[in-house]
Amino acid sequence: MRAPVFFISHGGPNLLDNKEKPGEFYTWFGQYIQQELKPKAIVIISAHWQGEGKHGIFVDTSEKPKLIYDFYNFPKHYYEETWDHQGSPQLANRVIDLLKKAGLSPSGEKYGNDHGVWVPLKRAMKSNPDIPIVEVSTFAHEDMSMHIKVGEALESLR
């Protein structure tokens, strides 16, 4: 089966405590990912991290991505959240190679995971997942054709 692609809206870190909608969706989504899809890894593109220049895009190469608390004016306990999960330098390098073959200019960075990645995935998969997670940035511009090119370049990972 070819893996599906999802768009995941997330809001702020208070999603972690949400027990109703959309929290119910994330409970279902986490079970669906872990029990039905059982992916070898997750590649996730976050709008909270932007590349540089026309073709520049970043790929997180961290083995143990740190959490980035890139949100403001929330209660203190959200800035103390932890989530023990893994990255995959090997998959990150494969993503970089695929993006280069598509004519883009990716670079590997030890970035971590911003809240656009860790908040929805932690809410969905409360237990620490054995699924490696690789974060990819968007471009620093809004040229939709370039973002579509990223999806096309990464299609073979599905």
JOLIN-V814949 format. One record per backbone hydrogen bond with DSSP energy under -0.5 kcal/mol. NH is the residue of the N-H (numbers start at 0). CO is the residue of the C=O. Records with the same first field share a line. If there is no record, write none. Layout:
NH = CO + CO
//
This chain:
2 = 157
7 = 5
8 = 6
14 = 11
15 = 12
16 = 13
17 = 14
22 = 19
23 = 19
24 = 21
25 = 21
26 = 22
27 = 23
28 = 24
29 = 25
30 = 26
31 = 27
32 = 28
33 = 29
34 = 30
35 = 30 + 31
36 = 31
37 = 32
41 = 131
43 = 41 + 133
45 = 43 + 135
48 = 45
50 = 137
55 = 51
56 = 104
58 = 106
59 = 134
60 = 108
67 = 112
68 = 66
69 = 67
70 = 68
77 = 74
78 = 75
79 = 76
80 = 77
84 = 82
86 = 62
91 = 87
92 = 88
93 = 89
94 = 90
95 = 91
96 = 92
97 = 93
98 = 94
99 = 95
100 = 96
101 = 97
102 = 99
103 = 98
104 = 54
106 = 56
108 = 58
110 = 108
112 = 65
116 = 113
117 = 113
118 = 114
119 = 114
120 = 116
121 = 117
122 = 118
123 = 119
124 = 120
128 = 126
131 = 39 + 129
132 = 85
133 = 41
134 = 132
135 = 43
136 = 57
137 = 45 + 48
139 = 52
143 = 141
145 = 142
146 = 142
147 = 143
148 = 144
149 = 145
150 = 146
151 = 147
152 = 148
153 = 149
154 = 150 + 151
156 = 153
157 = 154
//
